[in-house]
Amino acid sequence: MTQRSSVVILMADDDADDRELTRDALAESRLVNDLHFVEDGAALLDYLHHRGAYSQPGSAPRPGVILLDLNMPRKDGREVLREIKADPELRDIPIVVLTTSRADQDIAQSYDLGANSFISKPVTFAGLVEVMRGLGKYWFDIVELPPSTPVT
């Protein structure tokens, strides 16, 4: 797979094991990207707005894609999705819901709130590697992502 350039991936997931498995799956998929993690929806919004722990210049580069879990503490993925897609500065960032849910209601609501894709987390590492390969092929080789700095 040829890589145009490294894309910042921001993953919001409260499960440390899922974060580590995703990091390993991306590496196994040979995706060369800048991967950042946050543990809940409130931290995701802090990251995107450069607040708190993310206020230092360069500590929170604008993501090309957000991988978003739905069920997180403090502020869940649905609330965050709603806020990001309502914000003119952030709404063009593609959001891929990556969650354990397979519920029709979660799928429909995620798309209604502006998710660009909905993926149920695979139960095996090999399955996760395949998902990351597909995600990488689609988001980083096929589609054109918005510029890393908003166009005004």
Disulfide bonds with the S-S distance in Angstrom:
none
